[in-house]
């Protein structure tokens, strides 16, 4: 009886562990811009509204997301097309603020 329970537990863990590994592999994959766009386009109208773009962000993150949205919305229609979404716009994460000392030297 005990061996049957042990085999059952091992089987359940093997099945569950396999699916966890598959989920971890999916998390490591980078999504294409088209996939991200489709995910953010909650109402599936082919455009991303400001609310869809900002989502549940709060405080400083919300402010930054709103600024990024405005920078990407080139035709100022209040929504992002796929092309606008994919286009480079606004500040990237790795960008640094200009060094004040270097700016002063160039001005002199």
C-alpha positions, 0 to 999 in steps of 0.5 A: 500500500505504501509503495503505491502511494509513493509511486503516485506521489512521484508521478504527480510531482513528475507531471507537475514539475514538467509543466513548471519547467515548461512555464519557466522556459516560456518566461525566458523567451522574449516576446516580439513587439507584435505580441506585446502590442496584441497583449496590451490591446485589451479591446482588440481594436488594433490600437492601444489607448493611453489607459491600455498602455499605462495599465495598473502603473502608479505614481512615478511609473505611471507618469513615465508611461504617460510621457512615453505614450505621448512621445510615441503618439506621433499623430496625436490621435490619443492611441498608438498604432502598431507602427507607432508602438514599434517605433523608437520614441521617448527615452530608453531605459539605458539612457543617462542624463547629460553630464552637467560638467561636460555641458559646461565645458562645451559651452566655454 
